[in-house]
Amino acid sequence: MIIRSEFGLLLDFSQDWERFRPGTSPRWLRVIIALLLVLPGVLLAQIAPGPVAPRPSAAMTSTLPPVISAPAPNNGVSAPAGYILSANDQVAVEVFGEDDLRTNARLNGEGNLSVPLLGSIHLAGLTLTQASSKLTEFYARDYLVNPKVNVMLVGYAKRRFSVLGQVNRPGSYEMPDGSPGGIDLLEAIAMAGGYTRIAAPERVSVRRHTAAAGDQIFKVNAKRFTHGTGGSFRVEPGDTVTVGESIF
């Protein structure tokens, strides 16, 4: 060991010292000399590096389990059954085995979607299944053999309606994501804060514009809906609901 070898060196040095200067080296001096000779060896032993672990061999690494990456999350929304695509809806188009043909974009104001290789394709007015079939047909016609195309709804277009008149928070509101095509009249009024103190629920009018019929005005007695009789009325995107004022 290092201490033992240094101590042997100390004895040799002490004897040489006695021969060189007989009778002149007191005992305390020989102890100091011993410490000066032993301490460096002890310190070197403390900082000496330990054994280096061997690197794993090819045989060892081959037994390690493979790393499995997590699947990419599906960012689509849960569209109602039979949902009809319209302008400004955001969709994702996936073509199985063709990553470079993936698309995630909104239909433009005319209801068209720009698709790789195919260009601008009109998808508004189609269900998601019909849109998938249409793109499958177009890809199979000139570009791919037995393509598998999937169209998913990623985000609804912003569909708004307005509630005016005797409600606590008159203004414009977005259709809930779960009901993009329309909501019940009472739900629409609730979103606007409900009736004011002088509201007349029996005097509600709904203005609606359609391309086929133009402007239409519906007179609705919402008071009977409150009592659970007489059915309901559906407020659609673009409608303007006006709650009248009580005359008493």
Buried (B, 14 or more C-beta within 10 A) or exposed (E): EBEEEBBEBBEEBBEEBEEEEEEEBEEEEBEEBBEEBBEEBEEEEEEEEEEEEEEEEEEEEEEEEEEEEEEEEEEBBEBEEEBBBBBBBBBBBBBEEBEEBEBEEBBBEEBBBEBBEBEEBBBBEBBBEBBBBBBBEBBEEEBBEEBEBBBBBBBBBEBEBBBBBBBEEBEEBEBEEEBBBBBBBBBBBBBBEBBBEEBBBBBBBBBBEEEEEEEEEBEBBBBBBBEEEEEBBBBBBEBBBBBBEBEE
